């Protein structure tokens, strides 16, 4: 793969005279043919489209006819679009015709100020690179997943003294059998709990397992067979682990039949307690199968993608089927221009979806995916089997897609209803607080600490689609000048850090506004989409709510005023008498305090916002406090990483024992060299 770095364009790129000269150039010199039907309303100034077309033509002239990936940038250096091509010269040339583009493509061309290219050996390689770049750069004109969290798996380990069953995310570095993916952590936890009851496998860590001298509570409540203290033989425990693997691998009926046989044999031998244990284990397995919803008879392994479109928005429902079992589903709401077809959206989404995870052997879709064979070949190149992508027309596979499609339709309908309700609540909030127009971005701030220790500030964001958790932020209170417990000082620090960064990263005097002002007019606002996406959602808050009274509000006002920000509406929310919800007092700078009627829906909405900020700040504080409590002194010693720390703990048992150990004993620890032993000894005996 080779990269073609291109020089910056000269400053006269957008000169109207040069644009006209290029337009009048002989068509044979440019080697681009124009579409004969250019009648389309761009809603843009023709000169802007022509300027972008000239930029593209100048880059096009040096391109090779080879596969690759291209990126389009605006004048600020932000990526507008990432695309792949079998022939870069032909594909980029299609943008340079200057005619017969959709409104979306016309807007993209008009904003293009530069391009960058990466040539690849094959189109398949270009497709994989394109998906990776889209997820990294999030260009505004591409289809974006918006939710790319990794999926949880169940891992039955095979690298320790006794197999362990655990929830797993991330890279598969540990030796063992992985089962999934599961649609949610809740589904994994539920399944692991049931498997514990059915197969009595341990879930404890290796260090905990190796240091047990008597069975733990899980053994007492019949959730573990106690291999740590020899309550079960190694052979019997291995047999139970094999049964768990067989069940997760799809051989559930065989496992249950074997348990029924053993239950019957125990009953006939009058071993009723043993028979009851098998009965309970069979019930646990039945519970797992009972909550999995629709399962399959002829589809062993497949992912099902079903797309629904309503009101210019898209929903893609993804179902996971492994080993003839349904491991759950998840709804995605990708960002995509409403002018894009369902086939385009689904094809781009699938490429990004499998960018960081292996694809199954079969991918079923509700629409015919563009370049399905190419996408399948790209996914197959990452695994050791062939990946098939197709839209089924009949049979069980068609039923699975129809089932997923119904779920997609219902999920999108719920989202649209929630968005409409959220819009009404935001409008009512703006009206209650005397704002000229409804806020689109509401930020709520709260602090959390215990007597000033582990102090953190939390910021939550609400918008037209509800809580926008991708914009949540936490602030570790850093100032050493603050008196412990100084809530006002903490709020000042949080607000100053937040708005200093905002002024730096998203200044309000954007180049477009400055140019428009110089020309004697304001820039025309872009049409607001019904769904609030990453582009339309503002970076600056329309309203800031402070969890606190007049003092907190004044601290917030002076903090942002000190950095030159004075036009952001601030509202303080003081809790009522005895901290009762419904009696809140609202403080607005320059206005007398006021209250809302006790049963006003707007009041309930504000309470939800405040409670979410409180929950977020408290949760962040607890996580920080927990990390501090379990902090290991060995982590502070240079040269002692996870492996050497584990070796020391295995050899000595506790940190206290390591602290008391002589240098000679430390140096004898397996896996610890003399230099590390000296560093550990000196760390604990520095003041001796």
Secondary structure as UniProt FT lines:
FT   STRAND          2..4
FT   TURN            11..14
FT   HELIX           16..23
FT   HELIX           27..30
FT   HELIX           46..60
FT   TURN            61..62
FT   STRAND          68..73
FT   TURN            75..76
FT   STRAND          79..85
FT   HELIX           88..95
FT   TURN            96..97
FT   HELIX           103..110
FT   STRAND          114..119
FT   HELIX           123..137
FT   TURN            140..141
FT   STRAND          152..157
FT   STRAND          164..168
FT   STRAND          176..182
FT   HELIX           185..199
FT   HELIX           206..210
FT   HELIX           217..220
FT   TURN            221..222
FT   HELIX           227..229
FT   HELIX           234..248
FT   TURN            249..250
FT   HELIX           252..268
FT   TURN            269..270
FT   HELIX           272..290
FT   STRAND          301..310
FT   TURN            311..312
FT   STRAND          313..322
FT   TURN            323..324
FT   STRAND          325..332
FT   TURN            338..339
FT   HELIX           342..353
FT   STRAND          362..365
FT   TURN            370..371
FT   HELIX           372..380
FT   TURN            381..382
FT   STRAND          388..390
FT   HELIX           395..432
FT   TURN            433..434
FT   STRAND          442..450
FT   TURN            451..452
FT   STRAND          453..463
FT   TURN            464..465
FT   STRAND          466..467
FT   HELIX           469..471
FT   STRAND          473..476
FT   TURN            484..485
FT   HELIX           487..505
FT   HELIX           511..518
FT   TURN            519..520
FT   TURN            534..536
FT   STRAND          543..547
FT   HELIX           550..561
FT   TURN            562..564
FT   STRAND          570..574
FT   HELIX           577..579
FT   TURN            581..582
FT   STRAND          585..588
FT   TURN            589..590
FT   TURN            598..599
FT   HELIX           601..629
FT   HELIX           633..636
FT   TURN            638..639
FT   HELIX           642..652
FT   HELIX           655..660
FT   HELIX           663..667
FT   TURN            670..671
FT   HELIX           674..684
FT   TURN            685..687
//
